[in-house]
Amino acid sequence: MSERVIVTGAAGFIGSHLADRLLDDGCLVTGIDCFTDYYDPARKRLHLSKAMKRANFTLIEEDLNRADLAPIFDGAGTVFHLAAQAGVRRSWGSEFNHYVDCNVLATQKVLEALRKAPGAKLVYSSSSSVYGETRDLPMREDHRLRPVSPYGATKLSGEDLCELYRHNFGIDYAALRYFTVYGPRQRPDMAFSLFILAAIQGRPIEVYGDGRQTRDFTFVSDAVEANILASRYRGGETVFNIGGGSRASVLDVLGVIERGTGKGLDVRFTARASGDVTDTWADTSRAAAELGFSPSTGLEEGLAKEIEWYGEYLGTVSGR
């Protein structure tokens, strides 16, 4: 019998790719998504267009904070919890309440439901934002955690909740700290999406800071593979860095996009944004040793795939 699994945030960037992979693997997948207006819900529905044609996929359109999750989780082997309010820059001020609702309260609701689903494993999507600003690179899982954005604080709160429920109720979980995931279906507010779209359309590209800041970039299929590996893991570790091994500066990325699109870029620099860190770099030795994780897609190859997808997506949108 095929394993039954749950994917929260199934219409999102990583969630939709994970749902497709699980369906291809023969799992019975229940996706949960409330299609918030953080970006165009029609774009998210397009993400799920392949999954919706599969007999082994069920979509539940509900808010995690309002849904009765216990009967939905009943009989599931794994709950992949990707639903969240993303974005460092928007997490300040009045928007913080929304981040608390989506990233903290919803995670606690998921964990409460898991108490009634014995044997189910939780794979929680966390973020490198939990580390904050540090010169101690590469970042290891046992480093001190000091987020410098409200978003990072909410993702760390989610990790803390997972550990509380493990300690008190025996819930088995793995928390994956993603390092800048990119690829087809990437959120439109993320840097690569903004850069690629501006390049294709011949508009100026706005870069926060001087462009020398670096990130460890992770292609989406590698992030998906990490989720699959974590769901099968039965060892004693609970937190894993998931990086793509493609550390580069923003200036380097712009050079790759310029070559990939064949367009000259009009780059304009502006002030560094609050909550942005200078550098990220994942030490993935724990994920390699415990999960067998090994990223397989480099930056040039991955960006070429995202550029190709954007061309197809823009063609689909213009043909509506």
C-alpha positions in Angstrom: 0.0 0.0 0.0 1.3 3.5 -0.9 2.3 5.7 2.0 -0.1 8.5 2.8 1.6 11.9 3.3 0.6 15.5 4.1 2.1 18.6 2.5 1.2 21.9 4.1 1.8 24.9 1.8 1.4 22.5 -1.2 0.7 25.3 -3.7 3.9 27.2 -2.8 7.3 27.2 -4.4 9.0 24.3 -2.6 5.7 22.6 -1.5 4.4 22.2 -5.1 7.7 20.6 -6.2 7.7 18.3 -3.2 4.1 17.3 -3.9 5.0 16.4 -7.5 8.0 14.4 -6.4 5.9 12.4 -3.8 3.2 11.7 -6.4 5.8 10.4 -8.8 7.1 8.2 -6.0 3.6 6.7 -5.7 2.6 8.3 -2.4 -1.0 9.2 -1.6 -0.6 13.0 -1.1 -2.9 15.3 0.7 -2.0 18.9 0.1 -3.2 21.8 2.3 -3.1 25.4 1.2 -5.2 28.5 1.9 -4.0 30.4 -1.2 -3.1 33.7 0.7 -2.7 36.8 -1.4 1.0 37.3 -0.5 1.3 36.8 -4.2 -1.1 36.0 -7.0 -3.2 32.9 -6.0 -3.6 32.1 -9.7 0.2 31.6 -9.9 0.0 29.1 -7.0 -2.8 27.2 -8.7 -0.6 26.9 -11.8 2.0 25.3 -9.6 -0.5 22.6 -8.8 -1.7 22.1 -12.3 0.1 18.8 -12.7 -0.7 17.5 -9.3 -4.4 18.2 -9.7 -4.6 15.8 -12.6 -3.2 12.9 -10.5 -5.6 10.4 -8.9 -3.3 10.1 -5.9 -3.6 13.8 -5.0 -6.2 15.5 -2.8 -6.2 19.3 -2.2 -7.7 20.8 1.0 -8.2 24.5 0.8 -8.1 25.6 4.4 -6.2 27.8 6.8 -4.2 25.6 9.2 -5.2 27.7 12.2 -8.9 27.1 11.4 -8.9 23.5 10.0 -9.6 20.4 12.1 -6.3 18.8 11.4 -6.6 15.6 13.4 -8.8 13.7 10.9 -6.7 15.0 8.0 -3.5 13.7 9.6 -5.0 10.4 10.7 -3.2 7.5 9.0 -0.4 9.7 7.5 3.2 8.5 7.7 4.8 11.9 7.2 3.6 15.5 7.6 5.8 17.9 5.5 5.1 21.3 7.1 6.1 23.9 4.5 3.2 26.4 5.0 4.6 29.7 6.3 4.6 33.4 5.7 7.9 34.0 4.0 10.0 37.1 3.4 12.5 38.9 5.7 11.7 42.4 4.6 8.0 42.3 5.0 8.1 40.9 8.5 8.6 44.2 10.3 5.9 46.4 11.8 2.2 45.6 11.6 2.8 42.6 9.3 4.5 40.8 12.2 1.1 39.6 13.5 0.5 37.7 10.3 4.0 36.1 10.6 3.1 34.9 14.1 -0.2 33.5 13.0 1.3 31.6 10.0 4.7 30.6 11.3 4.2 30.1 15.1 0.5 29.5 15.8 0.0 27.3 12.8 3.1 25.2 13.6 1.7 24.7 17.2 -1.6 23.6 15.6 0.2 21.1 13.4 2.1 19.7 16.4 -1.1 19.4 18.5 -2.7 17.4 15.7 0.4 15.2 15.5 -0.2 14.2 19.1 -3.3 12.3 17.8 -1.4 10.7 14.9 0.9 8.2 16.5 3.8 7.1 14.4 3.7 10.1 12.0 6.9 12.0 11.4 7.1 15.7 11.0 9.5 17.4 8.5 9.5 21.1 9.4 10.8 23.7 7.0 13.0 26.1 8.8 15.5 28.7 7.4 19.1 29.9 7.6 17.6 33.1 8.9 17.7 31.6 12.4 21.5 32.1 12.4 21.4 35.9 11.9 24.6 37.9 11.3 27.8 36.0 12.0 31.4 35.9 10.7 31.8 32.4 12.0 31.4 30.6 8.7 30.4 28.1 7.5 27.3 28.0 9.7 26.9 24.8 11.7 23.8 23.5 13.4 25.3 24.0 16.9 26.1 27.7 16.3 24.5 30.2 18.5 21.2 31.3 17.0 20.5 35.1 16.9 18.0 36.0 14.2 18.1 39.6 13.0 14.7 39.7 11.4 11.2 39.0 12.8 10.8 36.3 10.1 13.9 34.5 11.4 12.6 34.8 15.0 9.3 33.1 14.0 11.1 30.2 12.2 13.3 29.7 15.2 10.1 29.7 17.4 8.8 26.9 15.1 12.0 24.9 15.8 11.6 25.4 19.5 8.0 24.2 19.4 9.1 21.1 17.5 11.6 20.3 20.2 9.1 21.0 23.0 6.7 18.5 21.5 9.4 16.0 21.0 10.6 16.2 24.6 7.1 16.2 26.1 5.1 14.0 23.7 7.7 12.0 21.7 6.9 13.5 18.4 9.5 12.5 15.8 10.7 15.5 13.7 13.4 16.8 11.5 13.9 20.5 11.0 15.5 21.6 7.7 17.3 24.9 7.6 17.1 25.9 4.0 19.8 28.2 2.5 18.3 30.5 -0.2 16.3 28.1 -2.3 15.7 29.0 -6.0 14.5 27.5 -9.2 11.3 27.2 -11.3 8.1 28.5 -9.5 10.2 30.7 -7.2 8.2 33.3 -5.3 8.0 36.5 -7.3 9.3 38.6 -4.4 12.6 36.7 -4.2 15.8 38.2 -5.6 16.3 35.7 -8.5 12.7 36.2 -9.7 13.0 39.9 -9.6 16.4 39.9 -11.4 15.3 37.5 -14.1 12.0 39.2 -14.8 13.6 42.6 -15.0 16.3 41.2 -17.3 13.7 39.7 -19.7 11.6 42.8 -19.7 14.5 45.2 -20.0 13.8 47.0 -16.7 16.3 48.3 -14.1 17.4 45.8 -11.4 17.4 47.1 -7.9 20.1 45.6 -5.6 20.1 46.1 -1.8 23.6 47.0 -0.6 26.7 46.8 -2.8 26.1 43.3 -4.2 29.1 41.8 -2.5 27.0 40.0 0.1 27.1 36.2 -0.4 24.5 33.5 -0.1 24.7 29.7 -0.2 22.2 29.0 -3.0 20.2 25.7 -3.1 18.3 24.5 -6.2 14.7 23.5 -5.4 15.1 19.8 -6.4 17.9 19.5 -3.9 15.7 21.0 -1.2 13.0 18.4 -2.2 15.4 15.6 -2.0 16.4 16.7 1.5 12.7 16.5 2.6 12.5 12.9 1.2 15.7 11.8 3.0 14.6 13.5 6.2 11.2 11.7 6.1 13.1 8.3 6.1 15.6 9.2 8.7 15.4 7.4 12.1 18.6 8.6 13.7 19.1 10.8 16.7 19.7 14.2 15.1 16.8 16.7 14.6 18.2 19.8 12.8 19.9 19.9 9.5 21.4 22.6 7.3 20.3 22.2 3.7 22.6 24.2 1.4 23.4 23.8 -2.3 27.1 24.2 -2.2 26.8 27.2 -4.6 28.0 30.1 -2.5 28.3 33.2 -4.6 27.9 37.0 -4.3 24.9 38.9 -5.7 27.2 40.4 -8.3 28.2 36.9 -9.4 24.6 35.9 -9.7 23.9 39.0 -11.9 26.7 37.9 -14.2 25.1 34.4 -14.6 21.7 36.0 -15.3 23.2 38.3 -17.9 24.8 35.4 -19.7 21.7 33.2 -19.3 19.3 35.8 -20.7 21.7 37.4 -23.2 20.5 40.8 -21.9 22.6 43.7 -20.7 21.5 44.5 -17.1 20.8 47.9 -15.8 21.8 47.4 -12.1 21.1 50.1 -9.6 22.2 49.9 -6.0 20.2 51.0 -3.0 20.5 50.9 0.8 20.8 47.6 2.5 17.5 46.3 3.9 16.8 45.8 7.6 17.1 42.1 8.5 19.4 41.2 5.6 22.7 39.5 6.7 26.0 39.9 5.0 26.9 36.3 4.3 25.4 32.8 4.5 27.3 29.5 4.0 26.0 26.1 5.1 28.1 23.4 6.7 26.1 20.4 5.4 28.3 17.7 6.9 25.6 16.6 9.3 23.0 16.3 6.5 25.5 14.4 4.4 26.5 12.0 7.2 23.1 11.4 8.7 20.7 11.8 5.7 22.9 11.0 2.8 22.2 14.5 1.4 24.4 15.6 -1.5 23.3 18.6 -3.7 23.5 17.9 -7.4 22.6 21.1 -9.2 25.1 24.0 -9.5 24.2 27.6 -9.8 24.7 28.0 -13.6 22.6 25.0 -14.3 19.9 25.9 -11.8 19.6 29.5 -13.0 19.3 28.3 -16.6 16.3 26.2 -15.5 14.7 29.1 -13.7 15.2 31.4 -16.7 13.7 28.8 -19.0 10.7 28.4 -16.7 10.2 32.2 -16.5 10.0 32.3 -20.3 7.3 29.6 -20.3 5.4 31.1 -17.4 5.3 34.6 -19.0 4.0 32.9 -22.2 1.3 31.1 -20.2 0.2 34.4 -18.4 0.1 36.4 -21.6 -2.1 33.7 -23.3 -4.8 33.8 -20.6 
